[in-house]
């Protein structure tokens, strides 16, 4: 395992600036998630590190060494793609062992066997080692694909939305597993996704990417609680942060230059009936919690509420801000 | 608008029973979600209501009229598939007006109806634009407009948001529900996505292997699941099950789990010794050092307002939803405390809930 440093990385495809001035240091043993929409430059970043693309400018260091002139195979990275690509004619065991059998690795048969079984146990596929890879469910195939990356001990694992083709329940299971395995192995991992829940739940640090630029890097708690700008604030949180004009609700202390107030559930106090300035539009019952859809003036807000709060559509409420986030006209955070 | 009454509806394909003797009523103006995994019979049920499939037995009443053997075109319903299908060579106005034009409605009336519909969907400013240049959300609204412009007796929708990415689906879920709040059209909506069903529906029918396992409001289905299948299908993370073997007596208010007395809602049925499961929703678990029910933290997932902590216990992996203000170390020992009023008990063999006070309790909110 090793640390990975990206300096001033830039890449253009025709007229599109896919990446601009990307600076990012990934520490040895760290799980970093790049979060952003399709086309933000996440996958390009992975491909540059892997050596599948050449940067127009900038520097990539893996374990302290500049890898600019190294071919993909020399860089010692393991890539997991969104679509599992297994060898269909091989068993699960053979698929897992394959990356270790390259002659350059000089591993003994015993060592290979030990690693395959260890990884198979980690990704919970050890009961199906002798199955053909084509006779597995989608979730099992993706676990084998992840396992095949894990049997190697590369400098860094690069993962490109590896869970996105799985159903919700399996995704939730594998999120927890992947994070555990990464900690157990102490591996350095760069993971890209457009799913904020994956980023929040797995990352040691999240990098928010938009239009080829890295907007903010920080722990999930920092990014959620302390977003640098409107874009970052809107990327995280369910329901979405409410973005309101500065003078819509009482209780705030907007600094000079405030254009927009950002209010999440924890920034809103609701009192039923007293000095009402808002009205409940409808209530979305999601089981463990309710989403209250609220109308204040011409603005709609959504906030979480306890499912046993006695409140009904049409009820008038008083809505007050409690330490919300403030943004200026350019969308930058004010404090 | 109208109600839909389904009686003992059954559909067989050869020896395969796709839908088994379903009965339910969708009241006038109600939004029903048929929820279940693929192959559970939800789409077959919808297609029978639409008249695209004939039932093997049973009856379908639409607005009081038996339409079981009426053709689809004689049922006055609108069937919405994936919403994106628009006529690319027509503008927004013509796309929305097309169903009326093919009914032979006079031009002036079409114009009025199209404009009314567009206002309802807040797309009246783009009526003369070409649909090919529209953003995804507006395309979706035009497709909806084409479905509602006819003012049918009811809407049938088959996974209309299935192909959208997660973020945009969320937006459309809210729009569909707000549209429903405005026009109150009787709607049957098929989905495998519990979140869509919970967010939009007045009533949910949870289906499994052609059988409706439970029919009720989202809150009932969530808080009082009739079967382990329903409890596991709804909720993310789903309900935790802690298995134990015991007999039960009517009037019992506690059970013995791993040698620990756990208070439960009063049990209303005697049961001989059998394999049982205690069902606990993640948000009804609290960490308390005083609790003798212990486990080791397996992992935690920070979600902003709260976090989900997985705990390894003797009875298996348990997930708890707790406030986000405390951080947990992997391997840390925690005590688990349950909210006794919210606990469910299941018979593991039949999968059915054991009758208890939980199922009597009056509904909140």
Interface residues (C-beta under 8 A of the other chain):
Chain A: X38 X168 X169 X172 X175 X176 X179 X180 X183 X194 X195 X197 X200 X201 X220 X221 X224 X236 X237 X238 X264 X265 X266 X282 X283 X284 X285 X286 X287 X288 X289 X290 X291 X293 X304 X307 X308 X309 X310 X311 X312
Chain B: X165 X166 X167 X174 X177 X178 X181 X193 X195 X198 X199 X217 X218 X219 X222 X223 X234 X235 X236 X237 X238 X281 X282 X283 X298 X299 X301 X302 X303 X304 X305 X308 X310 X321 X324 X330 X364 X365
